[in-house]
């Protein structure tokens, strides 16, 4: 499921995962070579349908501050943007943290 937001020229999807964020709830976290995007999802348990809602987070990688992995059983990738910290419950938090840092440094070199 690719992000609904129109990509910029040369933008490529790097990672994407259905996850939840502590304050924002459930959604889809997408990392491209230019941005990090979190789109809210609403599910219907009886039909097992999922609907993608608004993008609650859509920032270019130059605005991303510290990124780190935390937790052992309940793993989260923690992303700091401006004065806010976002804690995403992803399957492989170390992979996400490493990839965000990697894409961030490539983006900042442009």
C-alpha positions, 0 to 999 in steps of 0.5 A: 500500500503506497502512500496516497500523497503524490510523490515528488519527482525522484521520490522512492518508497524505502520502507512501509509498515502498518503500525501504531503511534502512542498519541496518533493511533494506528496507521501506516508509516512510510519512509521515502528517500525524501520524507517520512509519512504517517497516515491514519487508518480506520479499520472495521473488525467485522469486514476486516476492511481498512481505510486510509485517512489523513496524513497526520505526519508528512515531513521532509527528512531534513526536519527529522532530529534524533532517531533511536530504537527502544524496547525489547519486547514492545519495540518502538522507533522514536523519531524527533521532529521539531519539539515532538517525539513520535514513538512508532510500534514497528516490527523491526525498530533497529531496521527502521532507525538505521534506514531513517538515519541512512536516508536522512544523511543521503537527503541532507547531502543533496 
